[in-house]
Amino acid sequence: MLAGVCRAAASRALERAVINFASGQGGNGIFGNGSEFDVGQVSSIEDCLITELDFQDAMMDVNESCKKGDGEGDAPSEESIKGDKKTSTAEIDASNLKYSTSSDPPRESNEKSNSVKPSDGNTTDDQESVLLPIQSEIGEQQGEVNEVDVAIVGAGIGGLCAGAILNTLYGKTVGIYESHYVAGGCAHAFERRLAFADGNTANFVFDSGPSILLGCSSRPYNPLRQVLNAIGQPVEWIPYSGWGMIENPGKLNEKRWKVELGPDLFENGPLKQFGSSRALQEFQGLREVTRKLVDGAVAIPAMAMRPGASALLPLLRYLPALIGLLQQGPELTQGTFAPFMDGPLYKVSDPWLRSWLDALAFSLSGLPAARTSAAAMAYVLYDMHRPGTSLDYPRGGLGKVVEALVKGVQQGSNGSTVNLRHHVESIDTSPDGSKIVGLTLRGGQKIKAKYGVICNAPVWSLSDLIKNKRAKVILNNNNPQMEQRKPRQSWHRIPSTEKFSISENRQISSTQNGDSFLSLCDTAEMTGSFLHLHLAIKSDGLDFRNMEAHYTIMDRSLSGDSGYPFPDGPCGELNMIAVSNPCIIDPTLAPKGYMIMHAYGAANEPYDLWEGLVNSSQKYKLLKEERAEVLWRAVESIVPDVRQRVVCSLVGSPKTHERFLRRPMGTYGSATEDYLRDGSTPIENLVMCGDGIFPGIGVPAVALSGASAANALVSPFQQWKCLDQLSQKGLL
């Protein structure tokens, strides 16, 4: 009888969830438009992802119905699932409780946890992969305790790198706990399975985040590749030579040119074409004067990093490079690029070159060059123009990088796991607050951490995660007075306008004014947010030979709109749009005859426009359509008839980032001036990693912070021994 009650309640709850989703409550719905690929044009990421939550709500209804003893009911009919149109991409098998609209099976409430099972590279549609988390036996009952050596909050790239190193190189039992239903944080990938009119289905693989990487296919390797090498998890990289630039798309003054990587190609190409007579000399001088910042970064591997008082010990292995860095001082090695843009160390005066450097910087940090990390800028200026350089794309998409890191966490016999849909409610401490003892998950499950906790959550979340008042006092410079603190914002509304502008200068860094550790986290300046457009389109008739794998579209030109009553340029509101076009080099991401494209504005969408909007409201829907027009315009500059080719479209807003990635205000990350110097905290066995910790934003940067955090939870002797072993194997 109980089984019958569950089945009936499931039928009603699932029917309600599917009908709500299909009819467009919270979005536009996803039903067919009569095309060959009979699936509607999904208008937002939430339209798909909200369904995951609907399903979980539905399963909660199932459990409640079981408790209340509700009677039998009919399963939803085929018509009720499909609605008025021919075909639905929502496929429900009510008997098995499978949900395949998105790539991830839902978690049934009160059931077992979701752990990631890496695929073997031969995953079929019906098998589980890193994008399709499976059930594990980890308990989730209130009061139940699981013990690990190290617990990690968040499965972003930083957390995954830390976990993979601790598991593989140090033999620790690691538990990573992630709220989202996919691993990877801002760099995660996701699939959409769409239905053909003939009943067949095919998968489209989308990257949610960054689409340009360097230093993965050839030496010197970036920190991400170094970590992958160290944990023995290879990723196949596709190198390519550059990206396309389009300025003023669709206008009379439209410009098209290409950025090609390698020695002298930039200097003899766009710099000569667009810069003044002094541009070449200034560019070469800039590369020369910043070279010392690069030498240390190239010579010292990521695995030699650790935070805190013992940071210098493993660096003694690389004494010449270390001495060079120490001679330059932290103001340069961890400061901004301003002294190289505006003096006293160097000055760039050519207008076009300044705009170009701002564009490069904005893609790295969400800020102008003068406010971007000097180390990051110096490395990019070196890496883009060295012999043998290339851009790199992981075959199969960025999800393959995440999958490799997940394998690194879970390989071997240590019992380490990546646990998805496991929201961390608190980082737990000893009664006196002086030591971290573990985590509490939503639902009451306790995780005991023998050696400590690594927090890969955004820095602004730490205050909410620490519940013990005594621990907060320790993090607050032993000051019991807790003030209400708000983070700074990079974007500000221009008075008497509907426009926003970025703060181009900041005179005082909060990391230099004696604030407490907790205050540094709470008040760190937030850069802007994202706007995304993911597309699956028909590719018939398109000439891939004349297309680039990546484009940067400057909607109002590289220099911006001179008619604006305030500074515009490459850092202006939704001016710089990236368009990833990876099927040009990796056709495996879409079925034959189709391709995927991803247009996005990173850090140039102000959150203020979205604050307070309800995701299911008409106002929210209309704002998405309005704001996404610049993204459509960017894609149309590459595929003019793209709107006629679309079989699936997804718009993601700052609210999407805030909700599903738990990024406060959907932020791109911390401002450079507010990066924490390293991941150490006043509580010895609590370590931070992620884009709020130096070297900051970007996949290689957070991989470095993850490696440093992992090393913090072993002794310097163990780290030194690990470096010996990696060196002997040629992995450094």
N, C-alpha and C positions, 0 to 999 in steps of 0.2 A: 504493500500500500504506500509506504514511504517513497518508493521509487516512482510510483504513479503520480504522487503529489509533486515530486521534484520535476518530473517530465512535463506535467501540465503547466506548472508555474514557469518553467524554462520556456515553454512555447509562447506563453503570453508575454513574458518579459522580453524575449528575443524579438518577437514580432513588433513590439512597441519600439525597441531600439532601432531595428532595421527600418521600419516605416518612418520614424523620425529622421533618420539619417537620409533615407532616399528622398523624402519629400522636401528636404532642404532646411529643416529646423536647425539653426546654427550654421547654415551655409546654403549653397545652391543645389545640393544634391548631386548624384553621380550617374543618372540614368542616361540611356543611349540617345544618340542624336541621329540615328539612321545611317551613319557612315559605315564603311567597311569594318572599321574597328569600333564596334558598337558599344562605346562607352562615352558618357557625358564629359563635359569639360569641368572638372572639379575646380572650384574657384579659389580654394584656400587649403592650406595644410591642415587647418583646424577641421575642415569639412571631413577629412579622413581621420585625423587623430581624435577628434571628439568622439567618434564612434567607439574607439577603444574604451573611453570612459563610460559611454553609454552601455557597453557590454558589461563592464564591471558593475555598474549600477544595476543592470538587469540581473546579474548573478547574485547580487545582494538581495534583490527581490525574491530570487529563487529560494535563498536560504530563509528569508523571512516567511515566505509562503509555507516552507516546510515546517517551520516552527508553529505557524498558526493553523496548519492542517487544512489549507485550501483544497478545494475539490479538483476533479479532473477538468481538463480543458483540451481543446483541439489544437493541434500543431498549426502553425501559420501555413496558409495555402500558398501555392506557387505564385498566384496572382497577387496576394498581399505582400509577398516579398518583392516581386518585380514591379509592382505599381502599375502605372499607365503605359510605360514604355516596354520595348521588346525585351531588353536584357539588362540585368543588374550586375554590377561588379561585386556586389555583396553576395557571397555564397555561404549559406547557412546550412550546416548539417546538424539539425537539432538533436539527433540521437547521440552524436559524438561531441557536441558542443564545440565545434571548430568554427573559427571565424577567419575568413581569408580575404577580407577587403584590403587590409593592410598586410604588410609582410609578417606581422607578428601575431601569434595566437594569444588570445586574451588570458589574463590571469583570472582564475575563478576565485572569487573572494572566499576566505576561510580555507582555501586549498593550499597546496604546497607551493614553495617559492619557485621563481624562475631563475635558473642558472644558465649560463651560456655554454653551449656545446659547439666548439669550433668545427667547421666542416673540413673534409679531407680534400677539398678542391674539386670534388666530383659531385657536388650537391645537385640533386634534381629538384624540380618544383615541389615534390612531395616530401623531400627530406628537410631536416632542420639545418640551419647554418647560423653564423654569428648574427644574422639579421632575424633569425627565427628562434628565439630562446625556447628552451625546453624545460620540462619540469625536473626538479631535483628533489632530494629528500631532506633538505635543510628545513628544520622545524620553524614554525612561525606562530606558535601558540603563546599566549600571554604568559610571561614569567619564565619561559624556557630560555636556557642559557647555552650558547655555543661559544667555544673558546678557539681563538686563533692567536698566532704570534703577533701579527700586525693587522689592524683593521684600517681600511681606507675608505674615506667618505667621498664618493663620486668616481665614476668610471670614465672621466675624460682622458685625453691622451696623457696628461701628467700622472694621473692616478694609475692608469694602466701600465705606464712605463715603470713607475715605482713598484707596483705589484709584480710585474714580470721579472724585474731585477731581484727583488727579495726572494721570490719563489725559486727562480732558476739559478741564480749565482750564489745566494746565501742560504738556500735550503729552508726558508721560513714558510710557515703556513699562513697564507694571506687570505683575508676575506675582504672583497671590494663590494660596497653596498651603494647601489645606484637607483635613484627614483624613476628614471626614464625606463622605457621598455626596450631600448637599444643602448649599447655601449658606444663610447666615442665622444660624448659631450657635444661641443659645437662642431666637431669634425666627424660626426656620425654619418653613416649612409643609410638609405632606406629604399625599399622596393615597392613598386606598385604592380600588382598582377591585374592585367586588363584582359577582358574577354573579347575574342573575335566573334563575328556574326555567325561563324560556322560552329561555335561552341568551344573552340580551342582557346587556350589562354597563353599569355606570354608575359614575361617579367621585364620591367624597366628599372634600372638601378640608378638612383640619384645620389649625388653628394650633397650634403646639407650645408657644408661649410667651405673651407679654403680650397682653391683649385689651382694654385701655383706653388710649386715646391722647387727648391734648388738643392744640390748637394746630396742627392740620393743615389744617383747612378754612377758617379765617378768621384774619386778623391779630390780634395779633402771632403770627407763625409760630414754631413750635419749631425747634430745630436740624435735626431730620430733614427737615422740609418745606423749610427753607432750603437744605439740601444738594441735595434733589431739584430745587428751582428752579434752583440754580446749574448743575447738570449737564444741565438741559433734559430731565428725565425725569418727566413728570407721572404722578400716581396719582389715580384718582377716589376721592374721600372721601365717605362717607355720614355726615352729622352726625345726632346724636340727643341728646335733651335731658337724659338722666339714667339712673340705674340703680335697680333694686329692692333693698331690704334686707329680709331675713327673719331674725329672731332666734328661737332655740329651736325650730327646725322640728319640727312634729309633736307638740309638747308643749302642755299646757294654757295655758301662759303665752307662746305664740307671738305674735310681733309682726311686722306687715308694714307697711312704709312705703317712701317713694321719696325719693331724693336728686335734686333738680332743680337744674340749673345756671342761673346767671344772678343778677342783682341781687336781693337781699332774699328770694329763694325759700327758701333754707336757713334764714335767720333767722326768717321767718314760718311755717316748717314744722316740721321735726324739732327744731330748736334750741328753739323756743318750746314744743313739745309735751313734750320730754323733759328739757330743761335746767332749772336752778334760776332764780330771779329775777335772779341776777347773770350768767347765762350770756351773754345778748345783749351786755351791756356789755363783758364780757371778750373776746368774740369780735371785736367791732368794734374794740376797743382793740388786740388782737393784730394784726389786719390793718393797722391804721394804723402801728404801731411797726415792722412788718417791711416796709413799703412801700419804704423806701430800698434794701433788698436787691434788690427787683424792678426798680426803675428802670434800674439798670445792665444787668441781664440783658436787658431789653427793648430797650435802646438799642444794645447792642453785638452785632453779628451773629456767628454761629459762624465765618464765614470770616475774621474779624479775629483769631482766636485762633492762637497759636503758643506752644510751650513754650520754656523755657530763658531765657538771658540777654537775648535780643532780643525777649522777649514784649511789652514795652511799646511797641515802635516802631509796629506797625500800630494799636495802641489810641489813639495820639495823634490819630487821625482823629475820635475820639469823646471829646474832652477833657473836657467837662462831666461825662459819665457816669463816665469814668475817675477824675476827681478825687473824685467822690462815693463810689466804691468804695474808693479808697485811704484816704479819711478814715475809713472804717469799720474798716479793718484786716483782715488775713487771718484773725484769730481769729473774726470774724463771717462774712466772705464765704466762707471755706472751713471754718469750724467747724461744730459741731452746733447743734441748736435748743434745747439745754438752757437757755441764758440767757434764752430767751423763755418757757420752760415753768415754770422754778423760780427765776427771778431770776438776776442782778440787773437785767436789762433789762426784764423783764416777768414776771408770774406768773399762771398759769392755775390756779384753785382749784376751779372747778365740776367735779364728778366726771364727769358725762356728757360735757361738752366735752373733758375730758382723755382720756377713753376714745375719743371720736371722732377726736381728733388723733392718738392712738396708732394707730388703725385706718388713717387716711390715711397716716401715716408708714410703717407696716409694709408697705403695698402698694408703697411707693416703695423702701424700703431693706432690708426684712426685720428692722427694729429698731424699738423704741419711738420716740416723737417726740423725746425728749430726746437720743437717739443718732443721729438722722437729720440730714442736711445742712440747715443753716439756710436756705441759698439755695434748695434744692429745696422745702422746706416753705413758704417765703415765696411762691415762684412759684405753687405749687398753690393756696394761699389766695387769691392774686390771680386766677389764671386761671379757677378754678371759679366765681367770683362776679362777673365783669366783664360788661358788656353785650355781647351777641352771641356769647357763649361756647357751646361745645358739646363733647360727646364725638365722636370721629371713628373711623370704621371704614373700612378700605380695601376697596372693592368687589372681590370675588374672594379676599379673605383677605389675611393678612399676607404671604403669598408674593408678592403683587403688588408690595409695597414692595421685597422682596429682588430680584425680577425687574428692577425699575426700576434698582436700584443695580448689578446685574450688567450691565445694558445700558450704564450709565454707565461701567463699567470697560472694557467691550469695544468701545464705539463708536469710530468713526474709524479711522484708518490706522496707529495707533501699534503695533499688534500686541499690545496688552495682553490678558491672559487670566485667567479664574478657573478654577483647576485643582482639581477635586474628587478625593477619594481619593488625595491626594498628602500623605502624612504627612511632616512635617518632623522629621528626626532631630537636626539641629543648626543653630545660627546660627554661621556661620564667621567667623573673624577673621584679621587679619594675624598673623604669627608672634609679634610682641611684644604682641598683644592690644589694641592701641590703636585699631584700625579694623575695622569690619565689612566683610567682602568678599562675603558671600552666604550661601547655605543649602546643606545637604546633605539630600536626601530619602531616605526609606527605599528601599533598593535601590542606593544609591550615586550617584544622579544629582546633579550639582552645578548650582546656580543662582548665577551671578555677578551681583551687584548693584552697579551702577556708583556710585550715590549713597548707598545705604544700605538698611536693613531696618526695617520697622515690625512690631513684635510685637503681634498682637492675641490672643495666647494668654493664659490666666489668669496673673496675676503669679507665682503659685507655681510655674509651669512654667519660668520663665526660667533658674533655676539648672541645670536638667537640659538646657536647650537650649544653654547656653554650655559647650562642652567644653574650650576653651583655658584652661589654668590661669592663664596670665598675664592673660587678660581677666577671669577671675573675681577675681583680686587687685585689678584696677582697680575692679571693681564692688563690692569689699569694702573700700573706703577704703584701698586699697593695703596691706591687711593680709593676709599670706599664711596666717594661721591661719584655717582654715575650720571653724567649729563646726557640729555637727549641729543644725539648727534646725527646730522644728515650728511650724506655724501655731496661733494661738489659735483657740478655738471659742466661738461665741455661745451654744450650747446645752450644758447640763450636767444630768446625771442627779441627781434629788433623792434624797438618801440614804434608804435603806430603802424605796424605792418603785420602781415601774416607770415613773414619770413624769419628764418633762424640763421644764426651765424656762430661759428666756432670760436672759442677763446684762443687767440693766436699766441698769447704770452701769459706766463705766470711767473711772478717775481720771486715768490717764496715757496719752497717745497715743504710740505708738511712733515717729511721725514727728517727735516733739519731743525725743527722748532721745539723739540723736547716733548712732543706729545707721547702719550702712552701707546703701547702696542695696540690695545683695543681701539683707541682713538684713531690710530693710523688706518686700521681696517675699516672702521665705521665711516670715516670722512674721505677716504680715497676718492679722487675725482673719477666719475664715470664718463667714459667716452660715449659717443652716440650709438644708435641701435641699427638694426638691419631691416631691409626689405628684400624679399625673395620672390622670384618667379621661376618655378620649375615647369618645364614643358616636355611632353612627349609628342613628336610630330612625325608626319609622313615625310620621308626623305626622297621619294622618287623624283627624278629630274634635276636634283641638286648636284652640282659639280664639286665634290669634296676636294679635288685637286686645287681649287682656287679659294679654299676656306682654311682658316687657322683653327688650331685647337683651343685657343684662348684669345679673347679680345678685351681691350679696355676702351670703353666708349665714354668720351667726354661730351656730355650733352650740351654744354654751353662753352665748349672749347677748353683747351688746357689752361688758358689764362683766365677763364671765366667770363662772365658777362660784365663788360665795362660800364654798362648802364645801371648796374646795381648801386644803390646809395651806401653800400658797405662792402667790405672785401669779399670777393667770390673766389675764383680760382679753382684748382683741383680739389680743394678741401670744402668746397661749397656744398650746400644742401642738395643731395641727390644729383650732383654733377658727374661724379666719376662712377660709372657702372661697369662692373666686371661681367663678362659673358663667357661662361665655360662651355666649350663645344667639344667634349672629349671623344665623341664617336668618330671624329676625324682620324684619331689615332688608336682608338680602342672600340671597335664595333660590337664588342661583346656586351655592352651596356644596354643594348636594345635589340629587338628582333630584326631580322632582315627586312629592309624597306622602311625602317623607322629610325629615329635618332632622338636623343635627349639633349636639351639645352638648359642651362641654369644662368639666369641673369640676376644680379643682386647688387644692392648698394650696401657696402659694409661700413658701418660707423657714421654714415652721413644721413641717417633718418632720425630726426629728433623724437624722443619718446613723448614729449609734452602733447603732441597732436593726438596721441592715443590714450592718454591717461584717463581713467574713469570710464572708458567705453566698455560696454558689455559685448562679448564676442558674438552673441547670437542676435544682436540688434541690427536693424536696418542701417542705422548711422555708421556702424562699424563696417558693414558690408560695402556701403557706398564709398567710405573713405579708402578701403582697400582698392576698389576699382579706380578711384581717382589717383591715388599715390602710385599705383602700379603702371600707369600709362607710360612713365619714363622708362620703365623696364621693357615694356612692349616695344617702345620706340627704338630702344637699343637693339633688341633682337631683330626688328624689322630692317635695321641697317645692314644686317647680314643675310637674312632670309625675308625678302620683302613681302611675300604672301604667307607669312607664318600663321596668321590667324585662320587662314583657310586650311592649313595643314594640321592644326592642333587636334589631337585625340585626347589629351589630358593636360590640364593646367592647374597649378597649385600656387597660390599666393600666400606667402608667410609674412607676418607683420612683427613689429616689436613685441606685441602681445603674445605671439607664438613663441618667441624666444623666452619671454618671461615665464610663460606657463609651463612649457614642456622641457626647457633646458634649465629652468630655475635660475635664470639670469636676472637679477634685480633690474627693473626698468629696461630689460632686453639689451643691456649694455654689451658692447664689443669687448670691453675690459677696462682695466685701470689705466689712468694717464701715467705716462713715463715718470713724471716727478714723484708719483706716489707708489711706485713699485716698492714692495718690501725688499730690503737689501738682500735677504736670503730667507729660507723657510723656517729658520729657528724662531722659537717663541719663548716667553718667560717660563713656560712650563716645559720641563726638559724633554719629556717623551711625547710632546705634541708638535708635529711638524707640518708646515704648509707647503703646498705646491700648486702650480697653475699659473694663469696669466696675470695674477696680481703680484707675483713674486718675480724679481729680476731673474732672467732677462725679459720677462713680460709676455706680450701677445705673440701668437704664432705657433704653429705645430712644432718646429724645431726648438723654440724657446721653452715651451711647456714640457717637452721631452727632457730638456736639460734640468729643469726644476724638479721633475719627477725622479730623475737619476740622483740628484743631490739629496732629495728627501729620503730615498731608499737608503743611501749610504749613511744618513744621519742615525738610522736605527741599528747600525752595527758599529763595532769599534773601529778606530782608524787602522788598527793592525789587520782586522779582517778585510777592510777595504784595500789596504796595501797588498795583501796576499792575493786578493781578487784581481787587482791590476797586474800583478806578476803573471797570473795564469792567462789573462786575456792577452797580455803582451807576447807571451810564449806562443800563443795560437795565432798571432798576427791579427788580432781583432780590435786593436786600438788605432 
